[in-house]
Structure formats: C-alpha cells, structure tokens
Amino acid sequence: MSLPPLPNGNNGRNGLGGMGGVFDLSTLRQPAVTIDPEDLGYIVTQENLISELLPASNDAVAIILCWSPRSAQAQSLLPMMRQFNRDDQTPEGDPTWIFGSVNVDAEPAVAKALQVQSVPLAIAIIQEQLVPLFESVPPADQVRAVINKVIELAAQKGVGVAPTDPESASPSEPSLEPEEEIALAALENGDLVAAKAAYESWINRSPGTNLAQLGLIQVELMIRTEGLDLVAVVQAADENPTQIDLQLQAADCEIAEGDFDAASNRLLTLLLGITGDDQKMVRDRLLMFFSMIDPTDPRLPKARQKLASTLF
C-alpha cells in the first residue's frame, strides 16, 4: 500500500529514521498529562480486537493509535486523530472510519500481537490486514494526508468511502508545492543534486518555509553521507579526535542513522577545543542537527543547554 511519506521513523517527507519523538517502550519513565476519555475512541482490548474490530475492518477502515500513559508525545496524537475521525462523516452523520486506541501498558497482549516496539504507533486495519502508518508525532496536515490516503486506497478495495468521493465530508489531501513535487520525484530517482536544487528554488521563492528548509538540510546530509561506511568513518574519527572534517563526517553518519545523542555529543566535545571559524562551522552543523528532530524531544533542550555552556 503506497502512502505519503512521513517524518521521523519512516521514509519521511520531514525526517530520518529513528527521529521525531519515537520512544522505545523500555525507556519510558515520565508520567504524562491526563487525557480526555472521549479522545480514546474505540478502546481496543485483547477480547474485542479479534471478535469485533477485525471483522468490522471488512466494512470500514480501522485506524488504531498505540499509546502509553507514560508518553506525553503519544498522548498528544489522541485528540488530533479523534478530531479527524469526528470530521469524517457520511451524509447520514456516521463516521467514515473507525478510530481506536490501545494503551500498551494495559493491553500487553494486544501490543505483542500488533508488534508494537515503540509509541506512538499508528496502524490501519483493512479487511483484517494490518498496515503500519507511522511511529512518530507528524504535523497535523501530514496525519490528515495519511488518513485520506488510507481511506482512498481502502475504497479501491471496496472498503468504506474515499475522501475524494463527493459524498464524503473528509477534507482533501493537501497539495504539494511545485518545487516539492520536483524534489520528491528527484529523490525517488536517486537524483540528490536535482532534489537539492528544487528545495533551494522553493526557499528562494518563499523564504522562511520550514518544510523547504528542512528538506534542503536533509538532502544536503544525504549528499554528504552518500557512499560512506558508517563504521569505518566513526572508527577513524574516534582515532583522530582533533581532525575537524573527520568529526563532522562522523557526526553526519551518526545523525543519518538516527543517533542524535552520538552526533550531538561528538560535536559538543569537538567545540571545547576549537575557536574562530572552526567553532562557527561546527556550531552551525550542530544547529542543523537540532532542526532535524521533533521540537518536543526532551533531548533537545539538554543539547541546547550544553551548547550554550560550551560557547559562553
């Protein structure tokens, strides 16, 4: 099933693997805010998953959000997706798709059956088949686009009503900017240079567009790391801690693999021993890394504080 790309943790339009606020279940520790029970939608349990939800997916798409009371980020998606569910109604006022939620702490058997490794995790069920959607906290417009695409593809299989159907009240999928379409097509063809040029053109036409700036940062990272051997580069950098170019290259490889802590700590350590233009170059690279992860990621303020302490 072909879906629009999403950030952080998938093949994303806005992120790299392992980024964007994905929490490993074994590392969750902090209590989260109280949620509105109405936002939970259809509460999935071990009993009703088999007896009710799977059979219902033959008539309507079911989209499940796996969450934990210990993850505020996972909980932040509940009201968003629940509202989209309320927005999507038939002319008779019935929902066009089923929104369900799984508290993975309360339903470990369901989490195991759905192969949940981290939260948040969104999964569609179409004709009793599971389709993973995203394991991150994407912007609302991208969640909307994914839901629309899932419903559209399910309708092609005879399940539910596509959002593009005149009888559906679901908002249409956001259109892409012309330069974005060019960039994404270039990326699909492996043409990183063309993708970079498209994002640069988008920025020139519309300065300050975050999506264009982030796309350019990621494509430039892909260009810098193309063909590199991560293990070899990191090993060489560790053996030569004062070689700035090598440290930058290793940090690029680490952030491309989704290891924000390793990449940021490497550059923060490097900053301690350099000044002038070298310091500015490393600082700018570090700030690029900061822009690539979810602003609500708890690692970000800690890294920013370390950077401020190092520079001042």
PESULBEL-V281779 format. One line per field, one symbol per residue. phi: phi as a letter, one per 20 degrees, with the letter a starting at -180 (. if undefined). psi: psi as a letter, one per 40 degrees, with the letter a starting at -180 (. if undefined). burial: b if it has 9 or more other C-alpha atoms within 8 Angstrom, else e. A space follows every 50 residues. Layout:
# PESULBEL-V281779
phi = ???
psi = ???
burial = ???
This chain:
# PESULBEL-V281779
phi = .ecffcfmoceffcadgndnnfdfffdfcefdffdegfffmefecffege ecffffffdbfdcddebbfecfffffegfffffffffecfgenefebedc cceffecfffgffelfdbcfcdcecclmdecfdbcacffgfffgffggff ffffffendmcffefgeeefgffgfefgffffffffffemefffffffff fffffcgnffffffffgfffffffdgneegffffffffecfeefgfffff fgffffenefffffffffffffdcbmfffffffffffffffedggeffff ffffffffffec
psi = hhiiiiigeafideiiheifehhhdeehdhiiihihddeebhhhiddedd ddddddeedihhhhhhiieehddddddddddddddddgiideeiieihhi ihhdddgddddddefhdiiihhhihhfehhhhcigagiiddddddddddd ddddddeehahieehdeiehiihhiiidddddddddddeegddddddddd dddddgiehdddddddddddddddeheihdddddddddegeehddddddd ddddddeegdddddddddddddeiibddddddddddddddeeihdehedd ddddddddddd.
burial = eeeeebbbbbbbebbbbbbbbbbbeeebeeebeeeeeebbbeebbbebbb eebbbbbbbbbbbbbbbbbbbbbbbebbbbbbebbebbbbeeeebbbbbb bbbbeebeebbeeeebebbbbbbbbbbbeebebbbbbbeeebbbbbebbb bbbbbeeebbbbbeeeebbbeeeeeeeebbbbbbbbbeeebbebbbbbbb bbbeeeeeeeebbbbbbbbbbbbebeeeebeebbebbeeebeebebbbbb bbbbbbbbbbebbbebbbebbeeeeeebbbebbebbebbebbbbeebeeb eebeebbeebee
